[in-house]
Every structure is written in structure tokens, then in C-alpha cells.
């Protein structure tokens, strides 16, 4: 390889390597965070014959992961497609089980239930307590 060609290869690859290094150190403009979100939950309860006994609902606040993660595509002579793709997604790092109480319960006819044992329903959901950037498609954790 001639010196001029070597210089061209270094000039092209060096900025990409520096961007990759900056990314791998977790710096840059990543913005993956845990945010509060209001959702409407509905849960139906059925008897052993499959008939609906009651339906309960409520608006609750849950955590969600949202934000941007740095990803990149760069030319590569060693990959079949000719490009090396590094995609990162904002996902949950840790989940915690939380109990929510649904406070609006109705029977199958739509009548509001008022008896203490039927007027509310507790449900368990797992919600994120911490979010961060992970390689897309990496479900090994």
C-alpha cells in the first residue's frame, strides 16, 4: 500500500473509530431515562365457566423507558452487507413488581360494585426502576 493510500484509509477510519470510542464510553448525546406515565388499566375477572364476574379499571402512574441512544452504521470490508451496524435502544435495566389498586369495579351488567370485597381489585405489574442504552436485540441479560 502506498503512503498516500494509507493516509486516505487512516483519514476515513479515524473519525469513525473516535466516534465509536466516544459511544462506548457512554458519552455523547444519549438521553435514556425513566419517566412517569399515566395509563388506564382494565382487568376482567371470570368464573370457572368463563363468565365475566366483574371488570375493574383505574388511571395509574407507571414508569416507562424513553429516550435516545447513539447508534451508527459504518462501511466494513469484513461484514457480508458491507456495513457494520451498531444499534442501541433505551430499555429497562431493572424491573420491580408494584401493586396497583383498581377502584372502579362493575358487574357483568355494568352496575357499580360497592361491597368491600368486590369494589376494588389489586393487580401486580412489573415496571422499570432504571433505564439505560442496550445493544438492540440483546436479550441475554
DRENVEX-854305 format. One record per residue (C-alpha): y, x negated, z. Coordinates in Angstrom, 1 decimal. Example, Ala and Ser with C-alpha at 12.3 -4.5 7.8 and 13.67 -1.06 7.14 Angstrom:
<r Y="-4.5" X="-12.3" Z="7.8"/>
<r Y="-1.1" X="-13.7" Z="7.1"/>
% end
This chain:
<r Y="0.0" X="0.0" Z="0.0"/>
<r Y="3.4" X="-1.3" Z="-0.9"/>
<r Y="6.1" X="-1.7" Z="1.7"/>
<r Y="8.2" X="1.0" Z="0.0"/>
<r Y="5.3" X="3.5" Z="0.2"/>
<r Y="4.6" X="2.6" Z="3.8"/>
<r Y="8.2" X="3.2" Z="4.7"/>
<r Y="8.1" X="6.6" Z="3.0"/>
<r Y="4.9" X="7.6" Z="4.9"/>
<r Y="6.5" X="6.5" Z="8.2"/>
<r Y="9.8" X="8.2" Z="7.4"/>
<r Y="7.9" X="11.5" Z="6.7"/>
<r Y="5.4" X="11.4" Z="9.6"/>
<r Y="7.5" X="10.0" Z="12.4"/>
<r Y="9.8" X="13.1" Z="12.8"/>
<r Y="6.6" X="15.3" Z="12.8"/>
<r Y="5.0" X="13.1" Z="15.4"/>
<r Y="8.1" X="13.2" Z="17.6"/>
<r Y="8.2" X="17.0" Z="17.4"/>
<r Y="4.6" X="17.2" Z="18.3"/>
<r Y="5.1" X="14.8" Z="21.2"/>
<r Y="8.1" X="16.9" Z="22.4"/>
<r Y="6.0" X="20.0" Z="22.2"/>
<r Y="3.0" X="18.5" Z="24.0"/>
<r Y="5.3" X="17.6" Z="26.9"/>
<r Y="6.3" X="21.3" Z="27.2"/>
<r Y="10.0" X="20.7" Z="26.4"/>
<r Y="12.0" X="22.4" Z="23.6"/>
<r Y="12.9" X="26.0" Z="23.3"/>
<r Y="9.8" X="27.6" Z="24.8"/>
<r Y="10.6" X="30.8" Z="26.7"/>
<r Y="7.4" X="32.3" Z="28.0"/>
<r Y="8.0" X="34.3" Z="31.2"/>
<r Y="6.6" X="37.0" Z="33.4"/>
<r Y="8.7" X="40.2" Z="33.1"/>
<r Y="8.7" X="43.6" Z="34.7"/>
<r Y="7.9" X="46.6" Z="32.5"/>
<r Y="7.8" X="50.3" Z="33.2"/>
<r Y="4.7" X="52.1" Z="31.8"/>
<r Y="3.4" X="55.7" Z="32.0"/>
<r Y="-0.2" X="55.7" Z="33.3"/>
<r Y="-2.6" X="58.7" Z="32.9"/>
<r Y="-6.1" X="58.8" Z="34.4"/>
<r Y="-8.5" X="61.7" Z="33.9"/>
<r Y="-11.4" X="62.4" Z="36.3"/>
<r Y="-14.6" X="64.1" Z="35.1"/>
<r Y="-17.6" X="65.6" Z="36.9"/>
<r Y="-21.2" X="64.6" Z="36.3"/>
<r Y="-21.5" X="67.1" Z="33.4"/>
<r Y="-18.4" X="65.6" Z="31.7"/>
<r Y="-16.0" X="68.4" Z="32.5"/>
<r Y="-12.5" X="67.3" Z="33.4"/>
<r Y="-11.8" X="67.9" Z="37.1"/>
<r Y="-8.2" X="66.6" Z="37.3"/>
<r Y="-5.7" X="64.4" Z="35.5"/>
<r Y="-3.1" X="62.3" Z="37.3"/>
<r Y="-0.1" X="60.4" Z="36.0"/>
<r Y="2.9" X="58.4" Z="37.1"/>
<r Y="5.5" X="55.9" Z="35.9"/>
<r Y="4.8" X="52.5" Z="37.3"/>
<r Y="6.3" X="49.0" Z="37.1"/>
<r Y="3.9" X="46.3" Z="36.0"/>
<r Y="4.2" X="42.6" Z="35.0"/>
<r Y="3.8" X="41.5" Z="31.3"/>
<r Y="4.0" X="38.2" Z="29.5"/>
<r Y="6.7" X="37.9" Z="26.9"/>
<r Y="8.5" X="35.0" Z="25.2"/>
<r Y="8.4" X="32.3" Z="22.6"/>
<r Y="6.1" X="29.3" Z="22.3"/>
<r Y="6.6" X="26.4" Z="19.9"/>
<r Y="4.1" X="26.3" Z="17.0"/>
<r Y="4.0" X="24.1" Z="14.0"/>
<r Y="2.4" X="23.6" Z="10.6"/>
<r Y="2.4" X="20.2" Z="9.1"/>
<r Y="0.8" X="18.6" Z="6.0"/>
<r Y="-2.6" X="16.9" Z="6.6"/>
<r Y="-4.9" X="15.0" Z="4.4"/>
<r Y="-7.9" X="15.5" Z="6.8"/>
<r Y="-7.9" X="19.3" Z="7.1"/>
<r Y="-9.6" X="21.4" Z="4.3"/>
<r Y="-6.5" X="23.6" Z="3.8"/>
<r Y="-4.1" X="20.6" Z="3.6"/>
<r Y="-2.2" X="21.7" Z="6.6"/>
<r Y="-2.6" X="21.2" Z="10.4"/>
<r Y="-1.7" X="24.3" Z="12.2"/>
<r Y="-0.9" X="24.3" Z="15.9"/>
<r Y="-0.1" X="27.8" Z="17.1"/>
<r Y="0.8" X="28.7" Z="20.7"/>
<r Y="1.1" X="32.1" Z="22.3"/>
<r Y="2.7" X="33.4" Z="25.5"/>
<r Y="-0.2" X="34.7" Z="27.7"/>
<r Y="-1.2" X="35.2" Z="31.3"/>
<r Y="-2.2" X="32.2" Z="33.3"/>
<r Y="-3.3" X="34.1" Z="36.3"/>
<r Y="-4.2" X="37.8" Z="36.9"/>
<r Y="-4.0" X="39.7" Z="40.2"/>
<r Y="-5.5" X="43.1" Z="40.9"/>
<r Y="-3.0" X="45.7" Z="42.0"/>
<r Y="-3.5" X="49.2" Z="43.2"/>
<r Y="-1.2" X="51.9" Z="41.8"/>
<r Y="-1.0" X="55.5" Z="43.2"/>
<r Y="-0.6" X="58.2" Z="40.6"/>
<r Y="1.4" X="61.0" Z="42.2"/>
<r Y="1.3" X="63.9" Z="39.7"/>
<r Y="-2.1" X="65.4" Z="39.6"/>
<r Y="-3.2" X="68.6" Z="37.8"/>
<r Y="-6.4" X="70.5" Z="37.4"/>
<r Y="-8.1" X="71.4" Z="34.1"/>
<r Y="-5.8" X="74.5" Z="33.7"/>
<r Y="-2.6" X="72.4" Z="34.2"/>
<r Y="-1.9" X="73.7" Z="37.8"/>
<r Y="-0.4" X="71.0" Z="40.1"/>
<r Y="-2.8" X="70.0" Z="42.8"/>
<r Y="-1.3" X="70.0" Z="46.4"/>
<r Y="-4.3" X="69.4" Z="48.6"/>
<r Y="-4.1" X="65.9" Z="50.3"/>
<r Y="-7.4" X="64.7" Z="48.9"/>
<r Y="-6.6" X="65.7" Z="45.2"/>
<r Y="-2.8" X="65.4" Z="45.0"/>
<r Y="-2.8" X="61.6" Z="44.4"/>
<r Y="-5.2" X="59.1" Z="42.7"/>
<r Y="-5.4" X="55.4" Z="43.3"/>
<r Y="-6.3" X="53.2" Z="40.3"/>
<r Y="-6.7" X="49.4" Z="40.1"/>
<r Y="-5.3" X="47.3" Z="37.3"/>
<r Y="-5.1" X="43.5" Z="36.8"/>
<r Y="-1.6" X="42.3" Z="35.9"/>
<r Y="-0.3" X="38.8" Z="35.2"/>
<r Y="1.4" X="37.0" Z="38.0"/>
<r Y="2.1" X="33.9" Z="35.9"/>
<r Y="2.5" X="33.4" Z="32.2"/>
<r Y="2.6" X="30.3" Z="30.0"/>
<r Y="2.0" X="29.0" Z="26.5"/>
<r Y="-1.6" X="28.5" Z="25.4"/>
<r Y="-3.1" X="27.5" Z="22.1"/>
<r Y="-3.8" X="30.7" Z="20.2"/>
<r Y="-7.4" X="31.7" Z="20.1"/>
<r Y="-8.3" X="29.5" Z="23.1"/>
<r Y="-10.2" X="31.9" Z="25.4"/>
<r Y="-12.1" X="29.2" Z="27.3"/>
<r Y="-10.1" X="29.3" Z="30.4"/>
% end
